[in-house]
Amino acid sequence: MTICPTCPFCCATCVSSSQCSTCLPDCYMTINSSCVSTCPDRFYKNSQTMKCASCPFDCLTCNSTLNCLNCSPADYRTLSSSNQCIPMPGYYEKLTQICGKCPPICATCSSLTYCYTCASGYYLRSDNRCYVSCLPSTYPNTSTLTCKSCPATCALCTNASYCTVCITRNYIRIDNMCYSTCVGRYYPDDIQLVCGRCAYDCYSCANGLNCTACDALDDHR
C-alpha cells in the first residue's frame, strides 16, 4: 500500500511537499505557494483572498488598511505620525524600498541635487544647493544656514542691517545702511560709496573740505 506524503503545515491541499494549492482556515497563501499563519515582513493578511498581500514599498509591516506598523532601519526609514515610513534625516525618498542618502553637505534633501537644509558650515542658496559661502548681495544667516538677500541698496552686507558696500549712487551712512543721499554735515563720496564727513564748519560740502552751505541757526555761521 502506497502512503501519500503529508502536506506542509497549514496546507489544506498541496501538489508537493513544498507547494500548497489551498490553505487551512486562518492560514494564508504566500507568493511561494506555502501556507502560513503569520505573513512574513512586507506582507499583510488579506482576509478576502486569504493570501499574504504586499505592503506599500516603504513598510516593513503593515495592516489591511495599508498603514505601516513598523519600518526597517536598514531602509533608512522611520515611522511618521501618519503611519508612513518616511526617510530618516540625511536621506531622501526614491519611491523604492531603500531611501537614497543625501550629499554630505545637505542635512535634508529631496534628491542628490536638491537640498532643503544644509549641514553645519554650509549655506543654502536660491538654487537649493549648499555652499560654504553666499553670492554677492546675499549674506550667510548662521541661524537658518541659508543665504539671505541683502537690503536692495547693498551690494555686499554682513546681515540685514549692516551693509559693507553699496550699489552705484548709494552711500553708507553712519548707521551702516546704504542711501541715495547723505544727511547734513556729510557728503557723498563717489569713490568709496560712503557718506564722508564734511569739515567741522560745514553743514554741506562738495568734498571733505569745501563748504557749500553753513548752519546759521545752530552754528551761527
Secondary structure, 3 states (H helix, E strand, C coil): CCCCCCCCCCEEEECCCCCEEEECCCCEECCCCCEECCCCCCEEEECCCCEEEECCCCCCEECCCCCEEECCHHHCEEECCCCCEEECCCEECCCCCCCEECCCCEEEEEECCEEEEECCCCEECCCCCEECCCCCCEEEECCCCEEEECCCCEEEEEECCEEEEECCCCEECCCCCEECCCCCCEEEECCCCEEEECCCCCCEECCCCCEEECCCCCCCC
